[in-house]
Amino acid sequence: MNRADGLARLAAERFDVLIVGGGATGLGAAVDAAARGYRTALIEADDFAKATSSRSTKLVHGGVRYLQQGDIGLVREALHERTALVRNAPHLVHDRAFVVPAYRWLELPYYGAGLAAYDVLAGWSNAFPLSRLVGPRGARTLIPGLRADGLHGAIVYHDGQFDDARLAVTLARTAVDRGAAVANYVRATGFVYAGTRIAGVRARDAERGDELTIRARVVVNAAGIFVDALRRLDVPDAPALLTHSRGSHIVVRASALGDANAALLVPKTPDGRVLFAVPWHEHVVVGTTDVPAPVAELDPQPTRAEIAYILETVNRYLAQPLDESDILSAWAGLRPLVNRGAARTAALSREHLIDVADSGLVTITGGKWTTYRKMAADVIDVAMRVGALAPAPPVTEHLPLHGALGPLPAQERLHVYGSDAPAVLALEAAAPAAAALLDPRLPYTQAEVTYAARAEMARTVDDVLARRTRALFLDAAAARAGAPRVASLLAAELGRDAGWERDQLAAFDALADRAEAPPAA
């Protein structure tokens, strides 16, 4: 996946479908369109999955909360997509057991009945075992860090877990494999019209400042939390389709759950949500919150009030309570929720919406990671009609994603690369320094930086430490310590000078500060 090749094609070719936005939905749409045989392009203003799509709770699931709300259709659809994801991307999606502890007797049949319904909606699948009841000892065997006092037992159910940013990069590479022209750091600045109809996009290459015109029969707006801003380049007074809510997370050491292999589900929080504590890359992610967010932000930050809420909620279930000193990283994402007039963001549906403007601009918004493939198929079905493209059905339900074919690499740290792992290992073997860790607290090697630059379109220190590896999301201090070496390696690969390195380190230091020290508000 080469950015220079993508840029050259964007300027030279005329496409059937041009997608603006490189998050889950846009990348999925690029895969869908290219797999149908359409000439496909995608541009992303920043890095792939820079905003919401790298900041999820790392779950591929039907949504236990949506089941509680009676949103049966959404749960059934998401569970179907969960099965497709684990089949098509086994290197990135896997089964995880979840423990729902009961500290009152009546909670056991109540939770058991709900999760039995979850099993029924999921249908039969070898990938995800059925839920079951365990006693107190069984619950604490699965999660040794669980509070024993008053524990009557637990319901254990199974759902999917994944690495969101790595899946985004994998989708980008899958789209390129299928013939799409893809480039990050290319910002749409306006539209090209043929009469009153959109016939392409004016864009700017953020690295060189070059202006380019990208022509296409239909343009898809998949800009995530920024879809309204893009719509207003076409219709300045277009009413907002979205409302936003912030979901915050903290990351702590694996010992918080007693080095468990199972995740904890807190089935009911004070504001009516659920909260998860999930083992992930040898750490534990705890979240999330649901706080109204007035504006779309690329890098939102959790507040101390949200962090206090997360700690207070999870500590009711832990033998050894956590405090702020245990937090290795804290981060947040904004949900692009379709505004249907609901009073509280927690009550809004996660179903997606497709809007077609008079100009022919096709906008898709809403939804969640688990249903990205269905959203992509739906929006390309619409784009096919709007752009008068030759009819072609979606083929992605059984389409293996890049890296999925072949056995998983023996080293667990390399699972996210799938069948590309030998290329990373070859770089590590090429020079002694390449196999050295960026920081001893995390498993990432110098070779992975080189690979990210050469094969995964990484352009900045942030790209490498936040999304090609997950260092910033796991341990901000460790990521900061590894940043100088990352900057040096990237500079060598990309032909940058010492001034670029200094700028990159200053920018990344600011990001690490935010992950380590949330504001008081």
N, C-alpha and C positions, 0 to 999 in steps of 0.2 A: 504494500500500500504506500504509494509514493505521492507526496503532495504536489511536487512540480508537474508530474504527469496529469494529475487531476486538474490543476490550474490551466494547463495548456489545452486540455480538452474542453473545459468550461468556456474558454474564449473562442474556440474554433468550431464547435459543433452546435447543431440544433437538436434539442431533445424533445422527446414526447412528454416526459414528466420531469419537472424541476421541483425539488423539495427544499424548503427553507426551514432549517432546524435539525440539529444533530443530537437530539435526545432519543429516548426510547421509541417514541412514536415516529419521528422522522426517519430514523435509521431503519426501523421496521418497515416503513413504507418504501424506502429505497430498495430493501431486499425484495419486498413483494413485487414492486413494479419491474425491477430488473429480472426477477425470476419468471415473470410473465412474458418477457421478451421485449419490453418497452425500452427505448433509449432513455436512460435515467441519469439524473444528476442530483447531487445534494450539496448544499453549502451550510456551514455552521459558523456563526459570528464569532464564537470563542473556541473552546475545545469541546469535543464530543462528551456529552453527559456532564458538562461543567456545572449545570444548575441542578434541578430536581433529580435528574436521572442518576446521579452518583450519590444521592443523600437519602436513600430509602432505608427501611428497617431490614433490608437484605432478605426479604421473604417472598417466595413465590407461592401464593396461597389464595384460597377462595375468599377468605375474610370472615373470621369468626364473628367479628362485630357486625358485619352486614347480615349474617345469619340471625343474630339477635334482633336486628331491626326488621327482619322479615323480607329482606331483599333477595328472595330465592333465585330469581333469574340471574342476577349478577353473580351470586355465589356459584351457581351451576356452571355458568359460562367460564368463570375464573378457574374452577376446578378442572374443567375440560382443558383449558389452556395450560394449566400446571402440568398435566400429563404430557402435552405436546412439548413443553419446554424441556422437561427432564429427558424426553426421548431425543430431541433435536440438539441439545447442548449438555450432554452428560458430564462434560469436563467443567461445567460452570454451575450446574443445578443438581442438587442432591437431596435425598430425604433427610429430615431432621425430626427426632422425637421431641414432643412438647409435653411438659408436665403441668397440669392444672391442679394445684393443691386445694384440698378442702379442709377448712378449719371449723366447719360446722357439718353435722351429719347430713342435713338435708341438701347440702351442696353436691354431694356425690351423685344422687339420682338426677338432680337438675342438670349438672354439667354433662353427665353421662348420656342423658336423653338428647341434649343439644348436639353433642359430638357424634352420636349415632346417626342423627339426621345429616350431619356433615358427611359421614361415610356414605350414606345412601345417595346424596347428591353427587358425590365424587364418582360413584360407580366402581366397578372392580378394577383394580390396578396392581400389578406386581410391584410397582415402584413405591407405593405408599401403603403400609400395613393398616389394618383396622384399629380403631381405638379400643382401649381396654382399661379395666379398673385395677389399681394396685393398692396395697396397704401402705401404712406409714413407712415401713422398712423398705419396701420397693420404691417408694417415691424418693427416699433419701439415698438409695443406691444409685438412682438415675441422676439426682442432683444432691451431692453430699453437703452442699452449702445451704440447703433448705432448713428453715427453722423447724425444729422437732416439736416444740411445745404446742399442744393442742391440735396437732396434725392427725386427721382421721384417715387419710389416704389421698389418692389423687386419680384423676383420669389422665391417661396418656394417649395422645393422638399424634398423627404424623402429618407433616406439611413439607413444602419445599423451601430450600435455602439457596441463595446464589450470591455472586459478586456482581453488583449492578454495573459499575463502571467497566469492568472487564467484559461483561456481556455487550455493552454498548460498542466497545472497540471491536469485538467479535462480529457484531452486526455490520459495522462499517467495512470490515474486511470481507464479509460474505457478500455485501453489495458490490464491492470492487471485483471479487471473484466472478460475479455474474455479469460484469461488464459496465457497472455504473461508474460515473466520474464523481469523485468525492473529494472535498477539501474542507479543512477546518480553517478558522481565522479568516473567513470571507464573509463580510457583513452585507446584507441586502440594504440598499439605501433608497430604492425606489423601484417603480415598475416600468416596463416598456409596454406600450399599448399599440394595438392595431385597431384603429377606430376607438370604440369604447371597451374593447376586450383586452385583457392582459395577455401579452405575448412574450413575456420574459421578465427578467429582473436586472436592474442596475446594481452593481455590487462593488465593494472595495476590498482589496487584499490588505489586511491589517499589517502584514509584515513589510511590504514594500510600498504601500500606499497607492498601488496601481488601481485604476478604475477599469472595470470590465462589464460587458453586457452579455448576459446569458439568455439565450432564446429557447423557448419551449412552448409546446402546444397547450400545456396546462401547468399552472403553478399551485403547489400544495403548501399551505401555511401550517407547519407543524412546529411552531416556535415555543411550545410549552407555555410557561408562565408569561411569555412576551407575545402571545398571539394577537392580543388587542393592539399592541404597538405596531405590529406589522400590518394589521387590517387598516389602521389609520393612515398608513402611507398610501392606501388606495382610497379610502373614504375618511377624511379627517375627523368627522363627527360621528363615526360609527359607535354605537352603544357597546358597552363592555359585555363580553360574553362570560367573563371570569370573575370569580372572587377567589382570594387566596387565603390559605391558612398555613401557619408555620408548624412543622413537625421537628422537634429537637431530640437529640440523642446524646448520650455520653458513652464513652468506652472505658472499660476498667480491665484489670488483669483477670485471667481465667480463674484464678483462685477465688474470685468473688462467688462463684457457684461451686466451689470445691473441685475445680478442674473437671466439670461435668461434660458429658457428651450430649446431654439433652438440654433443651431450652426451657425456660420458665415462662408460663403465661399467667399474668395477673388478670383474672377474668372480669374484674369490674373496678374501675378507678373512681375517685370522687366525682369526676365530671362525666361519668358514663362511658368511658372508653375502655379499651383493654391496653395492657402494657406488657412488653416483652423484654426478657433478658436472654440473649441468644449468643451461644458460642460462635465465634467468627474469626478465622485466621489466628487461632491461639489467644484470642482476647474475648471479651464479652461486650456486645452492644446492648445498651438499655434504652428503651424509648417506646412510645414517642408521645409528644404533646399535640394539642390542637388549639392554636391561638390565632385569632384573626390577624392577618397581615395587610396593612393598608396599601402597600405598593409592591410591585414585583422587584425583587433584588436578586442579583446573580449569586451573591455570597451572604445570605442571611446568617444571623448569629443567635444562638440561644441566649436567653436572659438568665440571670441568677435565679429569678423566681421559677422559671421552667426547670432549671437544674435542681432546685430545692424540691420541687414537686416530684420529679423523677426519683430522687434519692428517698424522699419520704415514702413514696408508694412502694418501691421495691424493697426497702428495708423492713417492711412489715412481714416479709416472707423469707428473710435471710437470717441465718444463725449469727453471722458477723456483719453488723451494719456497715454501710459505706458512708464516707463523707467526701467533701470536695477534694481532699488530698489524694484520694484514690483515683481521681479522674485523669486519664492519660490524654484524652482528646474529647472535645465537645463540638458538635456541628449541627446544622439545621438545614432543612430544605423547605421550599414552598410548594404546596399542593395546588395544581391548577384545577379548581373546582368550578363546574358549570353552575352559574348563578340562576337558580330557578325560584328566587324569592324567599328561600328559607332564612329563618332568623339567625340560626347558629351554623357556623361552618361545619361543626361535627355532624349536623343533620343532612348535609348535602350529599347527593348521590355521587358515586365515583364513575357512573356511566359516562360514556363519551358523547360528544355532540359534533356533527359535521354541518358546516354552514357554507353555502355557496353564494357569493356576492354577485351583483348584477354584472360586474366586470369579469366574472368567471373564476375569481380567486376562491380556491377550495380551502377551507380552514377546518382543522380537526383539533379538538381540545377535550380536556377531562381525562377520565380513565386512570389506569395505574399500570405498573410494570407488568404484572402477571398477564394482563390482557392486551399487551402491545401488539401481538401478532394479529389478533382479531380486529383491533382498531386499524392496523395497517391495511388489512384486506378490505375492510369497509371503505376506507378513504380512497383507495386506489380503484375500487368499483365505481365510486362517484367520479373520480378524476377521469376514468375511462370514458364515461358518458359526456362530461363537460368538455373534454378535449377531443371528442369524436375519434377516439382511438379504436383500432381493431379489437373487437371483443376477445378477451382472454381470461380464463378463470384463475383464481388464486391457487398456488401450488405449494404454499409454505407450511401447511400443517404437518407434512412429513418430509420437510427439507432439512437435512443436517446442516448445522451452522459451521462456519470456518473452525477447523481444529477438532471437530467432533468425531471424525472417523479414525478408528484405530484404538488400541488400548490406552488407558490413562497412564501417564508416566509414573515410574516407581516412586519418585520423590513427590510427596504431597504438595510441597511448595510450588511445584511446577504444573499442578493440575489445571490451573487457569489457562495455560497455553495449549492444552490438549496435544494434538499431533504436531504442533510447532515446538514442543519442548526440546527435541533434539537440536534445533537451531540455537536455542539458548545455551544448551550444554556445550555445543561446539564453540561458542564464543567464550564460555568459561574455561574451556580446555586450551584455548589458543594462547593464553598468557596467564601467568600466576596471579597478577593483580585483578584480572577479570572475574575470578571466582571469589574475591574478597567481599565481605559484607559491607554495605554502606554504613551500617551501624550495628553493633552486636545485639541490640535489643529487638531487631527485626530480621526476617530471613532474606532480604533482597540483596542481590549481588550487583557489582558494577556492570557485569555483562548484560543485565536486564535493562540498564539505562541505554546502552548501545543498541540493543535490540529494539527498544521502544522508539528510538530515533530513526532507525533504519527501516523498520517494518510496520510500525504502529502510529506514525505521524505525530509523535510527541515533539513539541516545539519549545516547551518551557520547562523550568524546574517544577513548577506546579503540575504540569501535565504528567510528569514522571512520578512525583511523590504523592500526588493525590489520586490519580486515575489509572496510570499504567501499573504502578504498584499502589498499595493502599496505605502507605506509610503515614501520611498526614492524618488520615482518619483513624489510625490505630494508636499512634503515639506521637504527638506533636513534637515533643522534645527530641525523640530519636530522629524524626524526619528533619528537624532543623540541623541536627548534628551531621546528617548525611548530605545536606544541601550543597555545600561547597564542592564536594566530589562530583555530584550530579551536574552542577553548573560547568565544571571543567570538562567532563565527558561530553556533555551536549555541545559546548562551544567547539570542541574538536570535530564532532560529527557534522555540525551545521555551519561551520566556518565563521563563528562569531569571535569578537575580540574581547579584551579584558574589560572594557567598559560595559559590554553586554552582560558579562558574568556578574559584575557589581550590581547592575540594575536588577538582574534576576534574583540575586540573593537578598537585596533590599525588599523586593516585592514578596518573596517567599517568607522572609522574616515577619512581615506584616500579617501574612496568612497564619503562620504558626502562632503569633501572638494572640490572634483571635480564637484559635482553637484551644489555647492554653488558659486564657483569661477572659471569660465572658463578661460583659458589662454588668453593672449593678442594676440597671433598669429591668 
